Amino acid sequence: MRTLLILIPALPLAAALLTGLLGKRFLREKSHWPTILAIGVSFLLSLSLFLEVRRYSEAADVAGWEHVETLWSWMDIDDAYQFEGESRNFAIDVTLRADALTSVMLVMVTFISMLVAIYSAGYMKHDPGYSRFFALIALFVFSMTMLVSVSNFVLLYVFWEAVGACSYLLIGFWFQKKSAAAAGMKAFLVNRVGDFGFALALFFIWTVYGSLNFHDTDVHGTPVVVTAAASTETETQGVLGRSRLEQGDYDGYIGGGIGLTICLLLMLGACGKSAQFPLHVWLPDAMEGPTPVSALIHAATMVTAGVYMIARCTPLFAASAADPYLLDVGAEVIAIHGPLVVATIGAFTALLAGLIALTQNDLKRVLAYSTISQLGYMFLALGTGSLAGIVFGMFHLFTHAFFKALLFLGSGSVMHAMGHVIDMTKFGGLRKLLPWTHWTFLIGCLALAGVVPFAGFFSKDAILVEVALAGEADSATGRWYAVLYWSAIVTAALTAFYTFRAYFMTFFGPLRVPHEAGKHAHESPGTMTGPLAILAVFATMVGFTLIGSFGGFLEKTPSLAYLNRHTSASDEADPLAAQATKEHHYQVHTEVAMLSTLLALSGIGLAAFLYLGERREVQWFARLPVIRWFYHLSYGKFFFDQIYMVLVIWPVRFLAWLSYLLDRWLVDGLVNLCAAAALQLGAILRTLQTGALPFYAFLMMLMLLVLLISAFWTNLV
Amino acid sequence: MPPLTELTLLHLVPEIVLMLTATAIYVVGAFGAAQQGWSWMAQCGIALAAYALYFQASIFDDGLTGPLVIDHLAFFIRSLALGVAALLVLLTARAARDRQGPETTGSVLLVMAGVMLSASAADLVLLFLSLELISIPTYVLLYISRRDASGQESAVKYFFLSILSSAVLLYGLSFLYGVGGSTYLGEIRAALVTASETAAVPGAISLAHVALVLIVGGLAFKIAAVPFHFYAADVYQGTTHANAGLLAVAPKIAGVVVLVRIVVAAMPGNEEFAWKLLLVMSMVTMTLGNVVALWQNNIRRMLAYSSIAHAGYLLIGLAVGLASTDQPIGYDGLAATMLYLSVYALATIGAFSALSCLGKYGPADGQLDALSGLTRSQPIIALAMAVFMFSLAGLPPLAGFWGKLTLLGGALDVYLTPGDADLRRWFLALAIVGAINAAIAAGYYLRVIAVMYFRPAKSEPPLLSSYGAYAAMLVCALGVIAIGIYPGPLVGHSAQATESVRENLELKSTKDVERSP
């Protein structure tokens, strides 16, 4: 298992180094081979790791199963923290972990990456930066696999930054294009805001919990895993370690104001990486990167890092939910807790992105907003705070990876054929021209819209069920969840509509091809359609095949199993009923399923009504003043970019200008003044150096006399 | 004074070996037997002396014997002096092949023997003699190694001013004898302790102040501190690179160690006045050295002012040691001075060796412009020179950084320790002046680097002319880098050297060599 854990990230790293160093000179048009091979083997290794983990997990009890490997100790500072007599060591071990959550992420990441890498071999052909592209892809896969398998918050942060850096490099891959370079910068800077929150969260966690490791360690620094024998003594408690998870009634974790603060800061980090409101603005612009990058990073893998991180920190959020922060607003007391905030942000983002996606004309932008919207669903699911909610949030992440990669690669195939034009108003009726792309894209759309029996239906439906259940509770929180439920339902309808709007605009109507495509626009090569076909099969299958077993497997992750082990007080009173609700969670909820299917079909129907045929209805529709007003709002993306420009960028620019002036005139002036003063002093003093021996002797004696007088003077005083 | 015995003689074996070697070189050289071997012979003598030093350090405890004090400070300085001797012999290896070879090499050995002797002398007479043992061969060296007008001018200037300062020192020593009633430092210390405790001898303290001023003045010449610094610029400029290196290092080591022995250790009750004197001298010295160095176009002259500035830095540690008598901070200050002395010696000899590689006094008699574009013709020399300049400027991670850090840290420690507000203010001012000076100094050190690296070569590239100097340069560069990266051992030794300088002079010390069987 140690070998597996090391090799999975190591192979892409080796490929990245190899391609990066030798690519341009030696590999040239063969640059894709190291990357594809490395990721392919990584995928097979991930698969065997997954099987291994499943074998152990099935045997494990309710505590779950984990395995931690220490590679080396990065730093170990004794007594780094001393406060009121307590002193702690600051140690960062480079540790890799294997558990259900990690293994699922690894399989998903490597599988999608492998397909995208194969697809890129066709898509990126003849690009001057061919080897650079594959080196970066391999580096990204290394960072992402490390991100999901490290067992320490600092390392998580390191690779969190590393995927951010890879993303920056890949968005700005065509850096000669000004818009691409600017988009890369925007993505990086917006992410920095989130990272700042994440870093603060780490400081809080370190201060509150005294460790940044996920796992416990014994006196020798060896990891103590949850299934370890009872004789293994814990020396340092990890944040998600055995000793903490075993304490009942959320005793191991901190709720209240501090707990909420940690949750909010972690959520801020997740908002940056996973493009949630208010930090969602970077993702649509990130579509400036090559389309495979959009598919890999901005749909399937990197943006899920935030979801992964929140899921990983489940116990922290659960503790916040158990002991909410009570906000006193005069008339009543509102209980705010971490999951509630996560759910609210998720639902709001989902709705907002859905509304924006309605009117976009850029095919990739529609997909980008749909990604934001679907990520919102995932956070909504995580925000229910129940085990089933989190598990289904992760399941949606899993299925979404397949169909969103499929859609992006499909749009890439369209772009490839249309000579890199992606504006849907410039082409149409492509279903005959691009048959493979058309059919696979249709499957992707059906999955995204949540139509039975495609993958998206099952995961989205499960999330809606969980939110509905959370909304049944008769409390202020419960009513709020009910509001979120209806917002999610509306979003589901919007999703179906904008997805099929894009589909009909692209593939139906009279055949129109932009002149950039040249005379013979044609279907993409096999290296591109092959991955599309494979992804289409998976987008169809993963929903109903895995919905039953996914949750049972994932809940063996120790930090998720925590929710199972420590049922709330009411559940403990009636364990049978609690068990019953849990069983219930894994089943299709008929009402919700009916409702969502109905909404999906009506959304598709509306899209068909408006965008099939002559599109006269749309023109009539667009003349309505309310719709016009709304159209501008949506088309302008609710003007977030402009709002940020005024609220953030202008003040910062002004400060920068002010600082520049201060530095230029005040600071530099002072420095120059000092230098001039030193020089002038030297000019005066050097006149003493006449070169005449008697003068020197005279001065020496004179000064000696001064010193002697001063000696007597001190005696007299 | 403890009685003089054969043990005393045994302790002097390293110095005796050096002097015997020097004598042998003089005598054999007079007959012109060998043309090449002087340097090798001298190195053998140094190795032998080093062996004797380490051998006796391993078998004898610290203590007093005859006019000698045997302690860690003496051991530290004598080791340093032997290392410097080896480097200087390498540096003068080319001169040793000229007609004056035997005299040059022998004189270097004698100078360094004088430095070693001054480190362990505990008697005013022996101290004065050891300082003269440094001065007299230096006159010879200055005279023989450069026969043109400027060489003669510098020799004469040094000769007269040195004699003047010796006279001042001797005058001061006689006052000290008057106050203490003895030429032995231990007894002087005992007498002054009594005087300050009982005030039995009225006027003794004020006379001690006069002695202090005169002694510090005389020794200020050795370390080139204001107001006895005038000779440095003219003499360095007028002589060879090798001589300038010797002048910048050897007397400075002796001056500092004698200051520690007399002013810090043997004159209790005068600390109040002494630290003020040294502090003011320190501030004036480093400021003057640095601001005037900014104007120099001759590199030897520039390094002369730099050596004046460093004398100012060395005084910081002594002032700290005097201001916080018998406190750990005070000893840390003294230790910082010892550390600084070592790293300064290494970088300075290195710089003069690098220059020496390009000829006896350089392609254009030390004009800075002659180094233009050196990085293209002599990249290794340019790189080594850059290392020395950075170290002298005190940039991490080179040795000079640790020197400045510990010195300024010592001054700040005095400020941070609760105590007399006046004293704390003075030392805060000292630390600030020191830091500002470090910034000023960077100006002219970096200029050397700028000339070597960023200016096109003006004349034809200078040739490598001395392999000895080249070797010395490499050794110094490696040393500067090694100490910079791993300063621990040197810091430890310097701390050990100064931790009990005062107690070592106590006559009743149980450490007395004579009392152990």
HADDOCK unambig.tbl for C-alpha pairs under 7 A between the chains (distance, minus, plus):
assign (segid A and resid 678 and name CA) (segid B and resid 291 and name CA) 5.58 0.50 0.50
assign (segid A and resid 679 and name CA) (segid B and resid 291 and name CA) 6.09 0.50 0.50
assign (segid A and resid 679 and name CA) (segid B and resid 294 and name CA) 6.75 0.50 0.50
assign (segid A and resid 681 and name CA) (segid B and resid 291 and name CA) 6.42 0.50 0.50
assign (segid A and resid 682 and name CA) (segid B and resid 291 and name CA) 4.33 0.50 0.50
assign (segid A and resid 682 and name CA) (segid B and resid 292 and name CA) 4.24 0.50 0.50
assign (segid A and resid 683 and name CA) (segid B and resid 292 and name CA) 6.84 0.50 0.50
assign (segid A and resid 685 and name CA) (segid B and resid 288 and name CA) 7.00 0.50 0.50
assign (segid A and resid 685 and name CA) (segid B and resid 292 and name CA) 6.69 0.50 0.50
assign (segid A and resid 686 and name CA) (segid B and resid 292 and name CA) 5.84 0.50 0.50
assign (segid A and resid 689 and name CA) (segid B and resid 230 and name CA) 6.86 0.50 0.50
assign (segid A and resid 691 and name CA) (segid B and resid 234 and name CA) 6.84 0.50 0.50
assign (segid A and resid 693 and name CA) (segid B and resid 157 and name CA) 6.40 0.50 0.50
assign (segid A and resid 696 and name CA) (segid B and resid 230 and name CA) 6.28 0.50 0.50
assign (segid A and resid 697 and name CA) (segid B and resid 161 and name CA) 6.91 0.50 0.50
assign (segid A and resid 700 and name CA) (segid B and resid 227 and name CA) 5.76 0.50 0.50
assign (segid A and resid 700 and name CA) (segid B and resid 228 and name CA) 5.89 0.50 0.50
assign (segid A and resid 703 and name CA) (segid B and resid 227 and name CA) 6.40 0.50 0.50
assign (segid A and resid 704 and name CA) (segid B and resid 217 and name CA) 6.85 0.50 0.50
assign (segid A and resid 707 and name CA) (segid B and resid 213 and name CA) 6.56 0.50 0.50
assign (segid A and resid 708 and name CA) (segid B and resid 210 and name CA) 6.24 0.50 0.50
assign (segid A and resid 708 and name CA) (segid B and resid 213 and name CA) 6.25 0.50 0.50
assign (segid A and resid 711 and name CA) (segid B and resid 209 and name CA) 5.90 0.50 0.50
assign (segid A and resid 711 and name CA) (segid B and resid 210 and name CA) 6.60 0.50 0.50
assign (segid A and resid 712 and name CA) (segid B and resid 206 and name CA) 6.92 0.50 0.50
assign (segid A and resid 715 and name CA) (segid B and resid 206 and name CA) 6.27 0.50 0.50
